[in-house]
Amino acid sequence: MNELKLSIEQIDPAVLWGPNNDHFEIIKKQYPKLKIVARGSEVKVLGDENELNIFQEKFNALVQHLEKYESLNVNDVERILGARPTANATNTAESGTDKFASSEVIVFGPNGIMVKARTPNQRRMVDSLAKSDILFAIGPAGTGKTYTAVALAVRALKNKEIKRIILTRP
């Protein structure tokens, strides 16, 4: 069993671990084979070397996200941890938020910005539309339903699958 020690002095541990340690619990569930102990600004992780390497890569991506955006929510944690690298993934220079395959790009926006499904439910929405002609998405506000739907509509318009987009609201 190997040990990994990480220092998080440059960020606020309370923000990293989330309210009521919600983010910490998500991280622990994502890595059940690892024993993760957080004390102050130090994180000690025990486990298999391969799992430790994967954990360190994802943990660094979380820290980078927190440093860049100065906030971290449950969706961010799930998105960053959700894309587990394969055995041949060795490029750690990429940000953890951009590790999705290019096949998951819904559409390229202005200036080449990639619009992707960011959460597992958004990916389910994209997959469901590939199988069906009509799609109903229900859920809490702010989860990306409209964002994903508009991106899918723009993709269909660009691919000449449809002639126009009609936006309505109830």
C-alpha positions as YAML, in Angstrom:
chain: A
units: angstrom
residues:
- id: 1
  name: MET
  ca: [0.00, 0.00, 0.00]
- id: 2
  name: ASN
  ca: [1.42, 3.33, -1.11]
- id: 3
  name: GLU
  ca: [0.95, 6.73, 0.47]
- id: 4
  name: LEU
  ca: [0.43, 10.09, -1.23]
- id: 5
  name: LYS
  ca: [0.60, 13.42, 0.61]
- id: 6
  name: LEU
  ca: [-0.89, 16.52, -0.99]
- id: 7
  name: SER
  ca: [-0.75, 20.09, 0.29]
- id: 8
  name: ILE
  ca: [-3.66, 22.45, -0.30]
- id: 9
  name: GLU
  ca: [-2.26, 25.56, 1.39]
- id: 10
  name: GLN
  ca: [-3.02, 27.84, -1.58]
- id: 11
  name: ILE
  ca: [-6.81, 27.26, -1.37]
- id: 12
  name: ASP
  ca: [-9.49, 27.25, 1.31]
- id: 13
  name: PRO
  ca: [-10.15, 23.64, 2.39]
- id: 14
  name: ALA
  ca: [-13.73, 24.54, 3.36]
- id: 15
  name: VAL
  ca: [-14.49, 25.50, -0.25]
- id: 16
  name: LEU
  ca: [-12.71, 22.44, -1.63]
- id: 17
  name: TRP
  ca: [-14.55, 19.97, 0.61]
- id: 18
  name: GLY
  ca: [-17.86, 21.77, 0.23]
- id: 19
  name: PRO
  ca: [-20.68, 22.51, 2.64]
- id: 20
  name: ASN
  ca: [-21.12, 19.66, 5.12]
- id: 21
  name: ASN
  ca: [-18.17, 17.94, 3.38]
- id: 22
  name: ASP
  ca: [-20.39, 17.14, 0.37]
- id: 23
  name: HIS
  ca: [-17.52, 17.34, -2.13]
- id: 24
  name: PHE
  ca: [-15.32, 15.20, 0.12]
- id: 25
  name: GLU
  ca: [-18.02, 12.50, 0.24]
- id: 26
  name: ILE
  ca: [-18.33, 12.52, -3.57]
- id: 27
  name: ILE
  ca: [-14.56, 12.13, -3.89]
- id: 28
  name: LYS
  ca: [-14.54, 9.24, -1.39]
- id: 29
  name: LYS
  ca: [-17.36, 7.48, -3.28]
- id: 30
  name: GLN
  ca: [-15.53, 7.93, -6.59]
- id: 31
  name: TYR
  ca: [-12.42, 6.25, -5.14]
- id: 32
  name: PRO
  ca: [-13.66, 3.46, -2.83]
- id: 33
  name: LYS
  ca: [-10.31, 1.61, -2.99]
- id: 34
  name: LEU
  ca: [-8.46, 4.57, -1.47]
- id: 35
  name: LYS
  ca: [-8.33, 5.72, 2.13]
- id: 36
  name: ILE
  ca: [-8.49, 9.53, 2.09]
- id: 37
  name: VAL
  ca: [-7.70, 11.54, 5.22]
- id: 38
  name: ALA
  ca: [-7.90, 15.35, 5.20]
- id: 39
  name: ARG
  ca: [-6.45, 17.34, 8.09]
- id: 40
  name: GLY
  ca: [-6.13, 21.09, 7.76]
- id: 41
  name: SER
  ca: [-4.20, 21.92, 4.61]
- id: 42
  name: GLU
  ca: [-2.84, 18.40, 4.11]
- id: 43
  name: VAL
  ca: [-4.46, 15.43, 2.39]
- id: 44
  name: LYS
  ca: [-3.09, 11.93, 2.92]
- id: 45
  name: VAL
  ca: [-4.20, 9.17, 0.56]
- id: 46
  name: LEU
  ca: [-3.42, 5.46, 0.93]
- id: 47
  name: GLY
  ca: [-3.93, 2.86, -1.79]
- id: 48
  name: ASP
  ca: [-2.73, 1.19, -4.97]
- id: 49
  name: GLU
  ca: [-0.15, 3.14, -7.00]
- id: 50
  name: ASN
  ca: [-2.28, 3.22, -10.18]
- id: 51
  name: GLU
  ca: [-5.34, 4.48, -8.28]
- id: 52
  name: LEU
  ca: [-3.17, 7.06, -6.51]
- id: 53
  name: ASN
  ca: [-1.91, 8.39, -9.85]
- id: 54
  name: ILE
  ca: [-5.45, 8.71, -11.19]
- id: 55
  name: PHE
  ca: [-6.59, 10.34, -7.94]
- id: 56
  name: GLN
  ca: [-3.71, 12.83, -7.98]
- id: 57
  name: GLU
  ca: [-4.52, 13.85, -11.57]
- id: 58
  name: LYS
  ca: [-8.20, 14.42, -10.77]
- id: 59
  name: PHE
  ca: [-7.46, 16.12, -7.45]
- id: 60
  name: ASN
  ca: [-5.06, 18.52, -9.18]
- id: 61
  name: ALA
  ca: [-7.81, 19.27, -11.73]
- id: 62
  name: LEU
  ca: [-10.19, 20.11, -8.85]
- id: 63
  name: VAL
  ca: [-7.61, 22.43, -7.30]
- id: 64
  name: GLN
  ca: [-6.92, 24.09, -10.67]
- id: 65
  name: HIS
  ca: [-10.64, 24.64, -11.19]
- id: 66
  name: LEU
  ca: [-10.95, 26.16, -7.73]
- id: 67
  name: GLU
  ca: [-7.96, 28.45, -8.31]
- id: 68
  name: LYS
  ca: [-9.28, 29.57, -11.70]
- id: 69
  name: TYR
  ca: [-12.97, 30.10, -10.87]
- id: 70
  name: GLU
  ca: [-12.70, 30.63, -7.08]
- id: 71
  name: SER
  ca: [-15.72, 28.39, -6.55]
- id: 72
  name: LEU
  ca: [-16.58, 24.73, -6.70]
- id: 73
  name: ASN
  ca: [-20.00, 23.11, -6.67]
- id: 74
  name: VAL
  ca: [-21.26, 19.54, -6.72]
- id: 75
  name: ASN
  ca: [-21.73, 19.58, -10.51]
- id: 76
  name: ASP
  ca: [-18.13, 20.71, -11.02]
- id: 77
  name: VAL
  ca: [-16.82, 17.95, -8.75]
- id: 78
  name: GLU
  ca: [-18.91, 15.28, -10.48]
- id: 79
  name: ARG
  ca: [-17.92, 16.54, -13.93]
- id: 80
  name: ILE
  ca: [-14.20, 16.66, -13.18]
- id: 81
  name: LEU
  ca: [-14.14, 13.31, -11.40]
- id: 82
  name: GLY
  ca: [-16.57, 11.70, -13.85]
- id: 83
  name: ALA
  ca: [-14.15, 11.46, -16.77]
- id: 84
  name: ARG
  ca: [-11.88, 8.68, -15.52]
- id: 85
  name: PRO
  ca: [-8.75, 8.40, -17.70]
- id: 86
  name: THR
  ca: [-7.89, 5.22, -19.53]
- id: 87
  name: ALA
  ca: [-4.66, 3.29, -19.02]
- id: 88
  name: ASN
  ca: [-2.99, 5.03, -21.97]
- id: 89
  name: ALA
  ca: [-3.97, 8.56, -20.87]
- id: 90
  name: THR
  ca: [-0.66, 10.11, -19.94]
- id: 91
  name: ASN
  ca: [-1.10, 13.75, -20.86]
- id: 92
  name: THR
  ca: [-1.58, 15.46, -17.51]
- id: 93
  name: ALA
  ca: [-1.04, 18.95, -18.87]
- id: 94
  name: GLU
  ca: [-4.68, 19.17, -19.94]
- id: 95
  name: SER
  ca: [-7.16, 20.65, -17.55]
- id: 96
  name: GLY
  ca: [-9.50, 18.16, -15.92]
- id: 97
  name: THR
  ca: [-12.50, 20.01, -17.32]
- id: 98
  name: ASP
  ca: [-11.43, 19.38, -20.92]
- id: 99
  name: LYS
  ca: [-10.80, 15.65, -20.84]
- id: 100
  name: PHE
  ca: [-13.94, 14.56, -22.65]
- id: 101
  name: ALA
  ca: [-13.50, 12.91, -26.02]
- id: 102
  name: SER
  ca: [-13.97, 15.10, -29.08]
- id: 103
  name: SER
  ca: [-16.91, 12.88, -30.07]
- id: 104
  name: GLU
  ca: [-18.82, 14.38, -27.14]
- id: 105
  name: VAL
  ca: [-18.64, 17.89, -28.58]
- id: 106
  name: ILE
  ca: [-22.20, 18.91, -29.41]
- id: 107
  name: VAL
  ca: [-21.34, 21.93, -31.52]
- id: 108
  name: PHE
  ca: [-18.55, 24.45, -32.02]
- id: 109
  name: GLY
  ca: [-19.64, 27.91, -30.94]
- id: 110
  name: PRO
  ca: [-18.22, 31.31, -31.79]
- id: 111
  name: ASN
  ca: [-14.43, 31.48, -32.03]
- id: 112
  name: GLY
  ca: [-14.21, 27.68, -32.01]
- id: 113
  name: ILE
  ca: [-15.46, 27.26, -28.44]
- id: 114
  name: MET
  ca: [-16.53, 23.66, -27.91]
- id: 115
  name: VAL
  ca: [-20.00, 23.17, -26.47]
- id: 116
  name: LYS
  ca: [-20.07, 19.81, -24.68]
- id: 117
  name: ALA
  ca: [-22.38, 17.86, -22.44]
- id: 118
  name: ARG
  ca: [-20.86, 18.66, -19.05]
- id: 119
  name: THR
  ca: [-22.77, 16.36, -16.73]
- id: 120
  name: PRO
  ca: [-23.85, 12.71, -16.97]
- id: 121
  name: ASN
  ca: [-27.49, 13.76, -17.35]
- id: 122
  name: GLN
  ca: [-26.62, 16.13, -20.19]
- id: 123
  name: ARG
  ca: [-24.82, 13.23, -21.90]
- id: 124
  name: ARG
  ca: [-27.95, 11.11, -21.41]
- id: 125
  name: MET
  ca: [-29.94, 13.89, -23.05]
- id: 126
  name: VAL
  ca: [-27.63, 13.93, -26.09]
- id: 127
  name: ASP
  ca: [-27.77, 10.12, -26.37]
- id: 128
  name: SER
  ca: [-31.57, 10.11, -26.02]
- id: 129
  name: LEU
  ca: [-31.98, 12.59, -28.86]
- id: 130
  name: ALA
  ca: [-29.89, 10.34, -31.11]
- id: 131
  name: LYS
  ca: [-32.43, 7.55, -30.52]
- id: 132
  name: SER
  ca: [-35.64, 9.63, -30.61]
- id: 133
  name: ASP
  ca: [-37.16, 12.47, -32.61]
- id: 134
  name: ILE
  ca: [-38.62, 14.23, -29.58]
- id: 135
  name: LEU
  ca: [-37.17, 14.74, -26.14]
- id: 136
  name: PHE
  ca: [-38.67, 15.99, -22.88]
- id: 137
  name: ALA
  ca: [-36.24, 17.08, -20.18]
- id: 138
  name: ILE
  ca: [-37.50, 17.81, -16.69]
- id: 139
  name: GLY
  ca: [-35.47, 18.67, -13.63]
- id: 140
  name: PRO
  ca: [-34.37, 21.43, -11.29]
- id: 141
  name: ALA
  ca: [-33.43, 24.88, -12.52]
- id: 142
  name: GLY
  ca: [-29.83, 25.48, -13.48]
- id: 143
  name: THR
  ca: [-28.95, 21.93, -14.51]
- id: 144
  name: GLY
  ca: [-28.31, 22.72, -18.18]
- id: 145
  name: LYS
  ca: [-31.48, 21.44, -19.85]
- id: 146
  name: THR
  ca: [-32.03, 24.51, -22.03]
- id: 147
  name: TYR
  ca: [-28.30, 24.94, -22.68]
- id: 148
  name: THR
  ca: [-28.02, 21.37, -23.96]
- id: 149
  name: ALA
  ca: [-31.28, 21.57, -25.94]
- id: 150
  name: VAL
  ca: [-30.22, 24.76, -27.73]
- id: 151
  name: ALA
  ca: [-26.78, 23.30, -28.51]
- id: 152
  name: LEU
  ca: [-28.45, 20.19, -29.96]
- id: 153
  name: ALA
  ca: [-30.79, 22.38, -32.03]
- id: 154
  name: VAL
  ca: [-27.89, 24.47, -33.37]
- id: 155
  name: ARG
  ca: [-26.02, 21.27, -34.28]
- id: 156
  name: ALA
  ca: [-29.06, 19.99, -36.18]
- id: 157
  name: LEU
  ca: [-29.37, 23.34, -37.96]
- id: 158
  name: LYS
  ca: [-25.68, 23.38, -38.93]
- id: 159
  name: ASN
  ca: [-25.92, 19.78, -40.19]
- id: 160
  name: LYS
  ca: [-28.99, 20.78, -42.25]
- id: 161
  name: GLU
  ca: [-31.13, 18.23, -40.42]
- id: 162
  name: ILE
  ca: [-33.66, 21.00, -39.75]
- id: 163
  name: LYS
  ca: [-34.49, 24.28, -41.52]
- id: 164
  name: ARG
  ca: [-35.14, 26.56, -38.56]
- id: 165
  name: ILE
  ca: [-35.23, 26.72, -34.79]
- id: 166
  name: ILE
  ca: [-38.41, 27.95, -33.15]
- id: 167
  name: LEU
  ca: [-38.01, 29.00, -29.52]
- id: 168
  name: THR
  ca: [-41.15, 28.94, -27.37]
- id: 169
  name: ARG
  ca: [-41.86, 29.10, -23.69]
- id: 170
  name: PRO
  ca: [-44.85, 28.11, -21.59]
...
